[in-house]
Amino acid sequence: MIEMWKTLPEDFVLHIFGSGTMEEHIKKEIKNNKNISFFGFRPQKEVFEDYRNAVAVIIPSECYETFGMGIPECFSMKLPVICTDIGNPGEMVKESKGGLVYPIGNISKFQVVVKEMIEMRQVYSENAYQYYLNNLTDEKNYKELVEIYDKSRNIK
């Protein structure tokens, strides 16, 4: 992700949040980059405050993931997502049209996707929020969960 970001214009700013085994490596890699900042672990409230000024959130996962909360949280804030095309996150972003996907490690496609997001942010933002309202709210999930339980009771 960092190497791909370095290929973008210097006025494109990246904020990295989180902690883990790669922390020291990340700090070293971004040391001389004025447009990449590493914040480490921060409370959710602080991260969400940063989201208010973001064009999009990038989820650069290289592992097959199931359903995390990152995308629904972003979509609920009208914040589009850029992610890799692997697993459920990529599928959700494609289905919702609430963001864009790129193949893992494909620098040229990543550059295209970031630039398109900047140009079309409003469209992706609205799509993300509509998808959230239609599919991801507490009420929608509660209703779906009750239907699953009801069906399982009738299987006997």
DSSP file (Angstrom, degrees, kcal/mol; ACC not computed):
  #  RESIDUE AA STRUCTURE BP1 BP2  ACC     N-H-->O    O-->H-N    N-H-->O    O-->H-N    TCO  KAPPA ALPHA  PHI   PSI    X-CA   Y-CA   Z-CA
    1    1 A M     >        0   0    0      0, 0.0     4,-2.6     0, 0.0     5,-0.2   0.000 360.0 360.0 360.0 -47.7    0.0    0.0    0.0
    2    2 A I  H  >  +     0   0    0      1,-0.2     4,-2.1     2,-0.2    12,-0.0   0.922 360.0  50.4 -63.2 -44.0    2.7    2.5    1.0
    3    3 A E  H  4 S+     0   0    0      1,-0.2     4,-0.5     2,-0.2    -1,-0.2   0.894 112.1  47.8 -62.2 -38.9    4.8    1.7   -2.1
    4    4 A M  H >4 S+     0   0    0      1,-0.2     3,-1.3     2,-0.2     4,-0.3   0.905 109.4  53.3 -67.9 -40.2    1.7    2.3   -4.3
    5    5 A W  H >< S+     0   0    0     -4,-2.6     3,-2.0     1,-0.3    -2,-0.2   0.869  98.9  63.6 -63.3 -35.2    0.8    5.5   -2.5
    6    6 A K  T 3< S+     0   0    0     -4,-2.1    -1,-0.3     1,-0.3    -2,-0.2   0.701  94.8  61.5 -62.3 -18.8    4.3    6.8   -3.2
    7    7 A T  T <  S+     0   0    0     -3,-1.3    -1,-0.3    -4,-0.5    -2,-0.2   0.546  90.7  87.5 -84.4  -7.4    3.6    6.7   -6.9
    8    8 A L  S <  S-     0   0    0     -3,-2.0   103,-0.0    -4,-0.3     4,-0.0  -0.452  96.4 -77.2 -88.4 163.4    0.7    9.2   -6.5
    9    9 A P    >   -     0   0    0      0, 0.0     3,-1.9     0, 0.0    -1,-0.2  -0.228  43.2-115.7 -57.0 150.2    1.1   13.0   -6.7
   10   10 A E  T 3  S+     0   0    0      1,-0.3    -2,-0.0    -3,-0.1    -3,-0.0   0.670 111.4  65.7 -65.8 -17.7    2.5   14.5   -3.5
   11   11 A D  T 3  S+     0   0    0      2,-0.1     2,-0.7    24,-0.0    -1,-0.3   0.476  78.4  96.3 -85.2   0.9   -0.8   16.5   -2.8
   12   12 A F    <   -     0   0    0     -3,-1.9     2,-0.4    -7,-0.1    -4,-0.1  -0.826  69.2-153.9 -87.1 119.0   -2.6   13.1   -2.2
   13   13 A V        -     0   0    0     -2,-0.7     2,-0.4    23,-0.1    23,-0.2  -0.793  11.0-164.8-104.4 135.8   -2.5   12.6    1.5
   14   14 A L  E     -a   36   0A   0     21,-3.1    23,-2.8    -2,-0.4     2,-0.5  -0.977   2.7-165.4-121.3 127.9   -2.7    9.2    3.3
   15   15 A H  E     -a   37   0A   0     -2,-0.4     2,-0.5    21,-0.2    23,-0.2  -0.958   9.0-159.4-109.8 127.9   -3.5    8.7    7.0
   16   16 A I  E     -a   38   0A   0     21,-3.0    23,-3.1    -2,-0.5    24,-0.6  -0.932  10.3-175.9-111.0 125.4   -2.7    5.2    8.4
   17   17 A F  E     +a   40   0A   0     -2,-0.5    24,-0.2    22,-0.2     2,-0.2  -0.892  35.4  57.7-117.6 149.4   -4.4    4.1   11.6
   18   18 A G        -     0   0    0     22,-2.5     2,-0.3    -2,-0.3    23,-0.1  -0.491  58.2-115.7 124.3 170.3   -3.9    0.9   13.6
   19   19 A S        +     0   0    0     21,-0.2     2,-0.3    -2,-0.2    -2,-0.0  -0.921  44.6 105.7-138.9 164.9   -1.2   -1.0   15.4
   20   20 A G  S >  S-     0   0    0     -2,-0.3     3,-1.5     1,-0.1     4,-0.3  -0.981  78.3 -39.8 155.7-165.0    0.4   -4.4   15.0
   21   21 A T  T 3  S+     0   0    0     -2,-0.3     4,-0.3     1,-0.3     3,-0.3   0.686 125.5  57.5 -68.2 -19.3    3.6   -6.2   14.0
   22   22 A M  T 3> S+     0   0    0      1,-0.2     4,-2.8     2,-0.1    -1,-0.3   0.423  75.4 103.1 -91.4   1.3    4.2   -3.9   11.0
   23   23 A E  H <> S+     0   0    0     -3,-1.5     4,-2.5     1,-0.2     5,-0.2   0.908  82.4  42.8 -53.6 -52.8    4.3   -0.6   13.0
   24   24 A E  H  > S+     0   0    0     -3,-0.3     4,-2.1    -4,-0.3    -1,-0.2   0.884 114.2  52.3 -64.7 -38.0    8.0   -0.1   13.0
   25   25 A H  H  > S+     0   0    0     -4,-0.3     4,-2.5     2,-0.2    -1,-0.2   0.922 110.0  49.0 -61.7 -44.7    8.3   -1.1    9.3
   26   26 A I  H  X S+     0   0    0     -4,-2.8     4,-2.1     2,-0.2    -2,-0.2   0.938 109.7  51.0 -62.1 -47.5    5.6    1.4    8.4
   27   27 A K  H  X S+     0   0    0     -4,-2.5     4,-0.6     1,-0.2    -1,-0.2   0.909 112.6  46.9 -56.4 -43.1    7.3    4.2   10.4
   28   28 A K  H >< S+     0   0    0     -4,-2.1     3,-0.7     1,-0.2     4,-0.3   0.915 111.4  51.0 -64.9 -44.0   10.6    3.5    8.6
   29   29 A E  H 3< S+     0   0    0     -4,-2.5     3,-0.3     1,-0.2    -1,-0.2   0.806 116.5  39.1 -66.1 -31.0    8.9    3.3    5.1
   30   30 A I  H >< S+     0   0    0     -4,-2.1     3,-2.4     1,-0.2    -1,-0.2   0.423  81.2 111.8-100.1   1.8    7.1    6.7    5.5
   31   31 A K  T << S+     0   0    0     -3,-0.7    -1,-0.2    -4,-0.6    -2,-0.1   0.812  87.0  32.1 -46.6 -44.2    9.9    8.5    7.3
   32   32 A N  T 3  S+     0   0    0     -4,-0.3     2,-0.6    -3,-0.3    -1,-0.3   0.167  95.6 102.8-104.5  18.1   10.7   10.9    4.4
   33   33 A N    X   -     0   0    0     -3,-2.4     3,-0.7     3,-0.2    -3,-0.0  -0.899  47.2-170.5-106.0 117.4    7.2   11.2    2.9
   34   34 A K  T 3  S+     0   0    0     -2,-0.6    -1,-0.1     1,-0.2    -4,-0.0   0.675  85.8  54.9 -77.7 -17.1    5.3   14.4    3.8
   35   35 A N  T 3  S+     0   0    0    -22,-0.1   -21,-3.1     1,-0.1     2,-0.5   0.336  97.2  70.9-101.7   7.8    2.0   13.1    2.4
   36   36 A I  E <   -a   14   0A   0     -3,-0.7     2,-0.4    -6,-0.2   -21,-0.2  -0.988  60.2-176.8-125.2 124.5    1.8    9.9    4.5
   37   37 A S  E     -a   15   0A   0    -23,-2.8   -21,-3.0    -2,-0.5     2,-0.5  -0.963  13.8-152.9-122.2 138.0    1.1   10.0    8.2
   38   38 A F  E     +a   16   0A   0     -2,-0.4   -21,-0.2   -23,-0.2   -23,-0.0  -0.944  16.1 172.9-110.2 124.0    1.0    7.1   10.7
   39   39 A F  E     -     0   0A   0    -23,-3.1   -22,-0.2    -2,-0.5    -1,-0.1   0.517  25.1-154.8-107.1  -9.6   -1.2    7.6   13.7
   40   40 A G  E     -a   17   0A   0    -24,-0.6   -22,-2.5   -22,-0.1     2,-0.3  -0.267  58.4  -5.7  65.5-157.0   -1.0    4.1   15.3
   41   41 A F  S    S+     0   0    0    -24,-0.2   -21,-0.0   -23,-0.1   -24,-0.0  -0.529  73.3 170.0 -72.1 134.1   -3.8    3.0   17.5
   42   42 A R        -     0   0    0     -2,-0.3     5,-0.1   -23,-0.0   -23,-0.1  -0.975  41.4 -90.6-138.7 151.8   -6.4    5.7   18.1
   43   43 A P    >>  -     0   0    0      0, 0.0     4,-1.9     0, 0.0     3,-0.7  -0.294  41.0-112.7 -59.6 149.3   -9.8    5.6   19.8
   44   44 A Q  H 3> S+     0   0    0      1,-0.3     4,-2.9     2,-0.2     5,-0.2   0.870 116.2  58.6 -52.8 -41.3  -12.7    4.9   17.3
   45   45 A K  H 3> S+     0   0    0      1,-0.2     4,-1.7     2,-0.2    -1,-0.3   0.894 106.8  47.5 -57.7 -41.5  -14.1    8.4   17.9
   46   46 A E  H <> S+     0   0    0     -3,-0.7     4,-1.8     2,-0.2    -1,-0.2   0.890 111.6  49.8 -68.3 -40.1  -10.8   10.0   16.8
   47   47 A V  H  X S+     0   0    0     -4,-1.9     4,-1.9     1,-0.2    -2,-0.2   0.933 110.2  50.8 -63.6 -45.2  -10.6    7.8   13.7
   48   48 A F  H  X S+     0   0    0     -4,-2.9     4,-1.0     1,-0.2    -1,-0.2   0.844 105.9  56.0 -63.5 -33.2  -14.2    8.7   12.7
   49   49 A E  H >< S+     0   0    0     -4,-1.7     3,-0.6    -5,-0.2     4,-0.4   0.914 107.0  49.7 -62.1 -41.9  -13.3   12.4   13.2
   50   50 A D  H >< S+     0   0    0     -4,-1.8     3,-1.5     1,-0.2     4,-0.3   0.875 102.8  61.9 -63.5 -37.0  -10.5   11.9   10.6
   51   51 A Y  H >< S+     0   0    0     -4,-1.9     3,-1.7     1,-0.3    -1,-0.2   0.815  88.6  71.2 -58.7 -31.0  -13.0   10.2    8.3
   52   52 A R  T << S+     0   0    0     -4,-1.0    -1,-0.3    -3,-0.6    -2,-0.2   0.778 105.5  38.7 -59.6 -25.5  -15.1   13.4    8.1
   53   53 A N  T <  S+     0   0    0     -3,-1.5    -1,-0.3    -4,-0.4    -2,-0.2   0.365  97.3 108.0-103.6   3.5  -12.3   15.0    6.0
   54   54 A A    <   -     0   0    0     -3,-1.7     3,-0.1    -4,-0.3    -3,-0.0  -0.504  59.1-151.6 -86.1 149.9  -11.4   11.9    4.0
   55   55 A V  S    S-     0   0    0      1,-0.4     2,-0.3    -2,-0.2    -1,-0.1   0.844  81.2 -26.8 -78.5 -39.3  -12.2   11.4    0.3
   56   56 A A        -     0   0    0     23,-0.1     2,-0.4    -3,-0.0    -1,-0.4  -0.969  60.9-110.5-163.2 167.6  -12.4    7.6    0.9
   57   57 A V  E     -b   81   0B   0     23,-2.1    25,-2.9    -2,-0.3     2,-0.5  -0.927  27.7-145.7-107.6 137.5  -11.1    4.9    3.2
   58   58 A I  E     -b   82   0B   0     -2,-0.4    25,-0.2    23,-0.2    23,-0.0  -0.912  12.7-172.7-106.7 126.2   -8.6    2.4    1.7
   59   59 A I  E     -b   83   0B   0     23,-3.0    25,-1.3    -2,-0.5     2,-0.4  -0.877   6.3-178.6-114.7  94.0   -8.8   -1.2    2.9
   60   60 A P        +     0   0    0      0, 0.0    23,-0.1     0, 0.0    -1,-0.1  -0.079  15.8 165.6 -90.5  37.3   -5.7   -2.8    1.3
   61   61 A S        -     0   0    0     -2,-0.4    25,-0.3     1,-0.1    23,-0.1  -0.206  25.3-172.7 -59.2 138.0   -6.2   -6.3    2.6
   62   62 A E        +     0   0    0      2,-0.1     2,-0.3    22,-0.1    -1,-0.1   0.273  65.1  78.7-109.2   6.8   -4.2   -9.1    1.0
   63   63 A C  S    S-     0   0    0     23,-0.1     2,-0.5     0, 0.0    23,-0.1  -0.858  91.9-102.3-115.5 149.9   -6.0  -11.9    2.8
   64   64 A Y        -     0   0    0     -2,-0.3     2,-0.3    23,-0.1    23,-0.1  -0.597  50.4-173.4 -69.5 120.1   -9.4  -13.4    2.2
   65   65 A E        -     0   0    0     -2,-0.5    23,-1.8    21,-0.2     3,-0.0  -0.817  18.8-144.9-118.3 157.2  -11.6  -11.8    4.8
   66   66 A T        -     0   0    0     -2,-0.3     2,-0.8    21,-0.1    -1,-0.2   0.345  62.0 -36.8 -90.8-133.0  -15.2  -12.3    5.8
   67   67 A F        +     0   0    0     21,-0.1     2,-0.1    22,-0.0    -1,-0.1  -0.822  65.1 175.9-103.0 103.1  -17.5   -9.6    6.9
   68   68 A G        -     0   0    0     -2,-0.8     3,-0.2     1,-0.1    -3,-0.0  -0.450  38.6-117.8 -95.5 174.9  -15.8   -6.9    9.0
   69   69 A M  S  > S+     0   0    0      1,-0.2     4,-2.5    -2,-0.1     5,-0.2   0.586  92.4  88.2 -89.0 -11.4  -17.3   -3.7   10.3
   70   70 A G  H  > S+     0   0    0      1,-0.2     4,-2.2     2,-0.2     5,-0.2   0.916  90.7  42.4 -56.3 -49.5  -15.0   -1.3    8.4
   71   71 A I  H  > S+     0   0    0      2,-0.2     4,-3.1     1,-0.2     5,-0.2   0.946 114.5  48.7 -68.6 -48.5  -17.1   -1.0    5.3
   72   72 A P  H  > S+     0   0    0      0, 0.0     4,-2.3     0, 0.0    -1,-0.2   0.904 111.9  51.2 -57.7 -38.9  -20.5   -0.7    7.0
   73   73 A E  H  X S+     0   0    0     -4,-2.5     4,-0.7     2,-0.2    -2,-0.2   0.936 113.3  44.6 -62.4 -45.3  -19.1    2.0    9.3
   74   74 A C  H ><>S+     0   0    0     -4,-2.2     5,-2.6    -5,-0.2     3,-1.3   0.949 112.8  50.4 -62.6 -49.0  -17.7    3.9    6.3
   75   75 A F  H ><5S+     0   0    0     -4,-3.1     3,-1.8     1,-0.3    -1,-0.2   0.865 104.3  58.5 -58.9 -37.0  -20.9    3.5    4.3
   76   76 A S  H 3<5S+     0   0    0     -4,-2.3    -1,-0.3     1,-0.3    -2,-0.2   0.737 108.3  47.2 -65.8 -20.7  -23.0    4.7    7.3
   77   77 A M  T <<5S-     0   0    0     -3,-1.3    -1,-0.3    -4,-0.7    -2,-0.2   0.189 119.9-109.4-102.2  13.8  -21.0    8.0    7.2
   78   78 A K  T < 5S+     0   0    0     -3,-1.8    -3,-0.2     1,-0.2    -2,-0.1   0.833  73.5 143.6  60.4  33.4  -21.4    8.4    3.4
   79   79 A L      < -     0   0    0     -5,-2.6    -1,-0.2    -6,-0.1    -2,-0.2  -0.909  43.5-140.3-108.7 113.2  -17.7    7.5    3.1
   80   80 A P        -     0   0    0      0, 0.0   -23,-2.1     0, 0.0     2,-0.4  -0.210  15.3-134.8 -69.1 163.6  -16.8    5.4    0.0
   81   81 A V  E     -bc  57  99B   0     17,-1.6    19,-1.7   -25,-0.2     2,-0.5  -0.940  12.2-160.9-125.3 140.6  -14.2    2.6    0.2
   82   82 A I  E     +bc  58 100B   0    -25,-2.9   -23,-3.0    -2,-0.4     2,-0.3  -0.988  32.9 153.8-112.6 127.9  -11.3    1.6   -2.0
   83   83 A C  E     -bc  59 101B   0     17,-2.1    19,-1.6    -2,-0.5   -25,-0.0  -0.942  46.2 -83.8-147.7 169.9  -10.2   -2.0   -1.4
   84   84 A T  E     - c   0 102B   0    -25,-1.3   -23,-0.1    -2,-0.3   -22,-0.1  -0.303  42.4-115.5 -69.9 163.0   -8.6   -5.0   -3.0
   85   85 A D  S    S+     0   0    0     17,-1.3     2,-0.4     5,-0.1    -1,-0.1   0.111  80.2 107.1 -90.4  23.1  -10.8   -7.3   -5.1
   86   86 A I  S  > S-     0   0    0    -25,-0.3     4,-0.9    16,-0.2   -21,-0.2  -0.840  73.3 -17.5-107.3 138.4  -10.4  -10.3   -2.8
   87   87 A G  H  > S-     0   0    0     -2,-0.4     4,-1.8     1,-0.2     3,-0.2  -0.075 105.4 -34.6  74.5-168.9  -13.1  -11.7   -0.5
   88   88 A N  H  > S+     0   0    0    -23,-1.8     4,-3.0     1,-0.2     5,-0.3   0.837 129.1  60.1 -64.0 -37.2  -16.2  -10.2    0.9
   89   89 A P  H  > S+     0   0    0      0, 0.0     4,-2.4     0, 0.0    -1,-0.2   0.952 108.5  45.3 -56.8 -46.7  -15.0   -6.6    1.2
   90   90 A G  H  X S+     0   0    0     -4,-0.9     4,-2.2     1,-0.2    -2,-0.2   0.898 113.8  49.7 -61.4 -40.5  -14.3   -6.5   -2.6
   91   91 A E  H  X S+     0   0    0     -4,-1.8     4,-3.0     2,-0.2     5,-0.2   0.910 110.9  49.1 -65.2 -42.4  -17.7   -8.1   -3.3
   92   92 A M  H  X S+     0   0    0     -4,-3.0     4,-2.5     2,-0.2     6,-0.3   0.905 111.6  48.7 -65.0 -41.0  -19.6   -5.7   -1.1
   93   93 A V  H  X>S+     0   0    0     -4,-2.4     4,-1.4    -5,-0.3     5,-0.8   0.912 114.6  45.7 -65.7 -41.6  -17.9   -2.6   -2.6
   94   94 A K  H  <5S+     0   0    0     -4,-2.2    -2,-0.2    -5,-0.2    -1,-0.2   0.949 114.8  47.0 -64.7 -48.3  -18.6   -3.9   -6.1
   95   95 A E  H  <5S+     0   0    0     -4,-3.0    -2,-0.2     1,-0.2    -1,-0.2   0.894 117.6  42.0 -61.6 -41.5  -22.2   -4.8   -5.3
   96   96 A S  H  <5S-     0   0    0     -4,-2.5    -1,-0.2    -5,-0.2    -2,-0.2   0.735  93.0-140.1 -77.3 -23.2  -22.9   -1.5   -3.6
   97   97 A K  T  <5 +     0   0    0     -4,-1.4    31,-0.3    -5,-0.2    30,-0.3   0.782  64.0 131.1  58.6  27.9  -21.1    0.7   -6.1
   98   98 A G  S   <S-     0   0    0     -5,-0.8   -17,-1.6    -6,-0.3     2,-0.3   0.038  74.0 -19.2 -96.9  24.1  -20.0    2.5   -2.9
   99   99 A G  E    S-c   81   0B   0     -6,-0.4     2,-0.3   -19,-0.2   -17,-0.2  -0.983  76.4 -82.2 166.6-162.2  -16.4    2.5   -3.9
  100  100 A L  E     -c   82   0B   0    -19,-1.7   -17,-2.1    -2,-0.3     2,-0.3  -0.942  24.6-148.3-136.7 154.5  -13.8    0.9   -6.1
  101  101 A V  E     -c   83   0B   0     -2,-0.3   -17,-0.2   -19,-0.2   -16,-0.1  -0.865   8.6-169.1-121.5 157.0  -11.6   -2.2   -6.1
  102  102 A Y  E     -c   84   0B   0    -19,-1.6   -17,-1.3    -2,-0.3   -16,-0.2  -0.988  32.5 -99.9-141.4 150.0   -8.2   -2.9   -7.5
  103  103 A P    >   -     0   0    0      0, 0.0     3,-2.2     0, 0.0     7,-0.2  -0.463  54.6 -89.7 -68.8 140.5   -6.2   -6.2   -7.9
  104  104 A I  T 3  S+     0   0    0      1,-0.3     3,-0.1    -2,-0.1   -42,-0.1  -0.239 109.2   3.1 -52.0 128.1   -3.6   -6.8   -5.2
  105  105 A G  T 3  S+     0   0    0      1,-0.2     2,-1.3    -3,-0.1    -1,-0.3   0.432  88.5 134.7  77.9  -0.6   -0.3   -5.2   -6.1
  106  106 A N    <>  -     0   0    0     -3,-2.2     4,-2.4     1,-0.2    -1,-0.2  -0.669  29.9-178.6 -87.1  93.9   -1.5   -3.7   -9.3
  107  107 A I  H  > S+     0   0    0     -2,-1.3     4,-2.5     1,-0.2    -1,-0.2   0.900  77.1  50.5 -62.1 -45.4    0.0   -0.2   -9.1
  108  108 A S  H  > S+     0   0    0      1,-0.2     4,-1.9     2,-0.2    -1,-0.2   0.907 113.1  45.8 -64.5 -40.3   -1.4    1.2  -12.4
  109  109 A K  H  > S+     0   0    0      2,-0.2     4,-2.6     1,-0.2    -1,-0.2   0.895 111.0  53.9 -67.6 -38.9   -4.9    0.1  -11.5
  110  110 A F  H  X S+     0   0    0     -4,-2.4     4,-2.6     1,-0.2     5,-0.2   0.924 108.0  49.9 -59.6 -45.0   -4.6    1.5   -8.0
  111  111 A Q  H  X S+     0   0    0     -4,-2.5     4,-2.1     1,-0.2    -1,-0.2   0.917 111.9  48.0 -60.0 -44.2   -3.5    4.9   -9.4
  112  112 A V  H  X S+     0   0    0     -4,-1.9     4,-2.5     1,-0.2    -2,-0.2   0.918 111.8  50.0 -61.8 -44.6   -6.6    4.9  -11.8
  113  113 A V  H  X S+     0   0    0     -4,-2.6     4,-2.4     2,-0.2    -2,-0.2   0.915 110.4  48.8 -63.8 -45.1   -8.9    3.9   -8.9
  114  114 A V  H  X S+     0   0    0     -4,-2.6     4,-1.9     1,-0.2    -1,-0.2   0.926 113.6  46.6 -62.4 -44.6   -7.6    6.6   -6.6
  115  115 A K  H  X S+     0   0    0     -4,-2.1     4,-1.9    -5,-0.2    -1,-0.2   0.889 112.2  50.3 -66.2 -39.0   -7.9    9.3   -9.3
  116  116 A E  H  X S+     0   0    0     -4,-2.5     4,-2.7     1,-0.2    -1,-0.2   0.895 107.8  54.4 -65.1 -38.5  -11.4    8.1  -10.2
  117  117 A M  H  X S+     0   0    0     -4,-2.4     4,-0.7     1,-0.2    -2,-0.2   0.916 107.6  49.6 -61.1 -42.5  -12.5    8.2   -6.6
  118  118 A I  H  < S+     0   0    0     -4,-1.9     3,-0.5     1,-0.2    -1,-0.2   0.915 116.0  42.7 -62.5 -42.4  -11.4   11.8   -6.3
  119  119 A E  H  < S+     0   0    0     -4,-1.9    -2,-0.2     1,-0.2    -1,-0.2   0.852 127.0  30.0 -71.7 -35.9  -13.3   12.8   -9.5
  120  120 A M  H >X S+     0   0    0     -4,-2.7     4,-1.9     1,-0.2     3,-0.7   0.098  78.2 125.7-113.9  20.6  -16.5   10.7   -8.7
  121  121 A R  H 3X S+     0   0    0     -4,-0.7     4,-2.9    -3,-0.5     5,-0.2   0.864  70.7  55.8 -51.8 -44.8  -16.5   10.8   -4.9
  122  122 A Q  H 3> S+     0   0    0      1,-0.2     4,-2.3     2,-0.2    -1,-0.2   0.891 108.3  48.1 -59.0 -41.4  -20.0   12.2   -4.6
  123  123 A V  H <> S+     0   0    0     -3,-0.7     4,-2.4     2,-0.2    -1,-0.2   0.940 114.6  44.9 -64.3 -47.8  -21.5    9.4   -6.7
  124  124 A Y  H  X S+     0   0    0     -4,-1.9     4,-2.5     1,-0.2    -2,-0.2   0.865 111.5  54.8 -65.6 -35.1  -19.7    6.7   -4.7
  125  125 A S  H  X S+     0   0    0     -4,-2.9     4,-2.2    -5,-0.3    -1,-0.2   0.934 110.2  44.5 -62.7 -47.5  -20.6    8.4   -1.4
  126  126 A E  H  X S+     0   0    0     -4,-2.3     4,-2.6    -5,-0.2     5,-0.2   0.908 113.4  50.8 -65.2 -41.8  -24.3    8.4   -2.3
  127  127 A N  H  X S+     0   0    0     -4,-2.4     4,-2.4   -30,-0.3   -29,-0.3   0.915 109.9  51.1 -61.0 -42.5  -24.2    4.8   -3.5
  128  128 A A  H  X S+     0   0    0     -4,-2.5     4,-2.2   -31,-0.3    -2,-0.2   0.930 112.3  45.5 -60.6 -46.4  -22.4    3.8   -0.2
  129  129 A Y  H  X S+     0   0    0     -4,-2.2     4,-2.7     2,-0.2    -1,-0.2   0.900 112.1  50.3 -67.6 -40.6  -25.0    5.4    1.9
  130  130 A Q  H  X S+     0   0    0     -4,-2.6     4,-2.4     2,-0.2    -1,-0.2   0.906 110.2  50.7 -64.1 -40.1  -28.0    4.0    0.0
  131  131 A Y  H  X>S+     0   0    0     -4,-2.4     4,-2.0    -5,-0.2     5,-0.5   0.916 110.2  50.7 -62.9 -42.4  -26.5    0.5    0.2
  132  132 A Y  I  X>S+     0   0    0     -4,-2.2     4,-2.4     1,-0.2     5,-0.8   0.953 112.2  46.1 -58.4 -50.5  -26.1    1.0    4.0
  133  133 A L  I  <5S+     0   0    0     -4,-2.7     4,-0.2     1,-0.2    -2,-0.2   0.872 118.3  42.5 -61.8 -37.6  -29.7    2.2    4.4
  134  134 A N  I  <5S+     0   0    0     -4,-2.4    -1,-0.2    -5,-0.2    -2,-0.2   0.717 134.9   8.6 -81.9 -21.8  -31.0   -0.7    2.2
  135  135 A N  I  <5S+     0   0    0     -4,-2.0    -3,-0.2    -3,-0.2    -2,-0.2   0.636 122.2  45.0-134.1 -21.3  -28.9   -3.5    3.6
  136  136 A L  I  <<S+     0   0    0     -4,-2.4    -3,-0.2    -5,-0.5    -4,-0.1   0.418  70.7 115.9-121.7   2.1  -26.8   -2.8    6.7
  137  137 A T  S  ><S-     0   0    0     -5,-0.8     4,-2.4    -4,-0.2     5,-0.2  -0.244  75.7-109.1 -69.8 163.6  -28.8   -0.9    9.3
  138  138 A D  H  > S+     0   0    0      1,-0.2     4,-2.7     2,-0.2     5,-0.2   0.912 120.2  52.1 -56.0 -44.0  -29.6   -2.4   12.7
  139  139 A E  H  > S+     0   0    0      2,-0.2     4,-2.4     1,-0.2    -1,-0.2   0.916 109.7  47.7 -62.3 -44.5  -33.2   -2.8   11.7
  140  140 A K  H  > S+     0   0    0      1,-0.2     4,-2.2     2,-0.2    -1,-0.2   0.921 114.7  46.1 -63.2 -44.0  -32.4   -4.6    8.4
  141  141 A N  H  X S+     0   0    0     -4,-2.4     4,-2.4     2,-0.2    -2,-0.2   0.879 111.5  51.2 -68.5 -37.5  -30.0   -6.9   10.2
  142  142 A Y  H  X S+     0   0    0     -4,-2.7     4,-2.5    -5,-0.2     5,-0.2   0.938 111.0  48.6 -63.4 -46.4  -32.4   -7.7   13.0
  143  143 A K  H  X S+     0   0    0     -4,-2.4     4,-2.1     1,-0.2    -2,-0.2   0.919 112.7  48.1 -59.6 -44.9  -35.1   -8.5   10.6
  144  144 A E  H  X S+     0   0    0     -4,-2.2     4,-2.0     1,-0.2    -1,-0.2   0.893 111.0  50.8 -64.5 -40.1  -32.8  -10.8    8.6
  145  145 A L  H  X S+     0   0    0     -4,-2.4     4,-2.3     2,-0.2    -2,-0.2   0.910 109.4  50.2 -64.4 -42.8  -31.6  -12.5   11.8
  146  146 A V  H  X S+     0   0    0     -4,-2.5     4,-2.8     1,-0.2    -1,-0.2   0.902 109.3  52.4 -62.1 -40.9  -35.2  -13.2   12.9
  147  147 A E  H  X S+     0   0    0     -4,-2.1     4,-2.5     2,-0.2    -1,-0.2   0.897 108.5  50.8 -62.2 -40.1  -36.0  -14.6    9.5
  148  148 A I  H  X S+     0   0    0     -4,-2.0     4,-2.2     2,-0.2    -2,-0.2   0.930 112.2  46.0 -62.8 -45.8  -33.1  -17.0    9.8
  149  149 A Y  H  X S+     0   0    0     -4,-2.3     4,-1.7     2,-0.2    -2,-0.2   0.908 111.7  52.0 -64.3 -41.4  -34.2  -18.2   13.2
  150  150 A D  H  X S+     0   0    0     -4,-2.8     4,-1.1     1,-0.2    -2,-0.2   0.923 110.8  47.7 -60.7 -44.4  -37.8  -18.6   12.1
  151  151 A K  H  < S+     0   0    0     -4,-2.5     4,-0.5     1,-0.2     3,-0.4   0.891 109.0  53.7 -63.3 -39.7  -36.6  -20.7    9.1
  152  152 A S  H >< S+     0   0    0     -4,-2.2     3,-0.7     1,-0.2     4,-0.4   0.827 104.9  54.6 -68.4 -29.4  -34.4  -22.8   11.3
  153  153 A R  H 3< S+     0   0    0     -4,-1.7     3,-0.4     1,-0.2    -1,-0.2   0.798 108.2  50.2 -69.4 -28.7  -37.3  -23.6   13.6
  154  154 A N  T 3< S+     0   0    0     -4,-1.1    -1,-0.2    -3,-0.4    -2,-0.2   0.463  89.5  81.1 -90.8  -1.7  -39.4  -24.8   10.7
  155  155 A I    <         0   0    0     -3,-0.7    -1,-0.2    -4,-0.5    -2,-0.1   0.807 360.0 360.0 -73.6 -29.4  -36.7  -27.2    9.3
  156  156 A K              0   0    0     -3,-0.4    -1,-0.2    -4,-0.4    -2,-0.1   0.490 360.0 360.0 -50.0 360.0  -37.5  -30.0   11.8
